[in-house]
Amino acid sequence: TVRVLFSFIRRQAQTLFDRKLENVSHFLLRLTFIR
């Protein structure tokens, strides 16, 4: 069960990281468009 929990936490962290990366890319795109 520990392994399952670990994999679940890793998946959650990965999705969170992807979301943050998406937000950052959107922000950078907006900055480049403003300039």
Secondary structure, DSSP 8 states (H G I E B T S, - for coil): -HHHHHHHHHHHHHHHHHHHHHHHHHHHHHHHHH-
